[in-house]
Amino acid sequence: MQHLLRRKIIYVLVGFILFASEGFSQSEVELNMPDYDQKRMHFGINLGWNKSHFNFTHHPQFLNQDSVMVVESINNTGINLAWLVHLNISDHFAIRTFPLDLTFSEKAFEYSLKYPDLPGGETPVTIKKVQSISLSLPVQLQFSSDRIDNFRVYTIAGVKADLDLAANAGKKNADDIIKLKKFDYGVEAGLGFHLYFPYFVLTPELKVSWGLSNLHSRNQQLKYSSNIDKINSRMISFSLTVE
């Protein structure tokens, strides 16, 4: 399902790029904001939609018990809100960061239980949700193509550090959920394009993020936590930036 979702998003983005290039690359197009790319620094507001899930590994204990039969990570949607700072270092390269980058997301695990505690509220298929409000600090290197009239394509690659403001690893009364640590770091890559209008630049972008830190605060006494070893975050996002 995740591969199909990514493929659909990529098809939509590629189609949008082709459509935009047709509209912005006619023979007699008025050049909007012709000096925009000569400016040393740009600022923008970014609003996005994300699809996130956990990538995890089973703990060896999973094979030695019979209460949890299957554990799966579920895709969930969220939103991103960020402030962009863009610094040109050459005609084709730039450094980007987001001093204020908030990501609201919800991830979940689905457990198939052989012996659910029905009086305790469990069902044969039990879902445990983990809400997240992350404050991120990414640093990205951007490589841009030459401008074609009012259209320009670019790619990005970078690193980021995340602080989850809603992390529950320190909570004492949260023994029935998966506990996660506050800090994470990872890498990301993406593709986007600039559309130049008379008074602003609109930038659609598709980005994929891979968390590298093990977020799991494991408790071997709890069946929801003991059967999972490492947990890493994964996210794919589509955003629009107005500069």
Secondary structure, DSSP 4 states (H G I P E B T S, - for coil): -HHHHHHHHHHHHHHHHHHHHHHH--TT---SSTTGGGSSEEEEEEEEEEEEEEEEEE-GGGGG-SSEEEEEEE-EEEEEEEEEEEEE-SSSEEEEEEEEEEEEEEEEEEEEESS--TTTT--SEEEEEEEEEEEEEEEEEEEE---BTTEEEEEEEEEEEEEETT--TT-SS-TTS--B-SEEEEEEEEEEEEEE-SS-EEEEEEEEEEE-S--B---TTSHHHHTEEEEEEEEEEEEEEE-
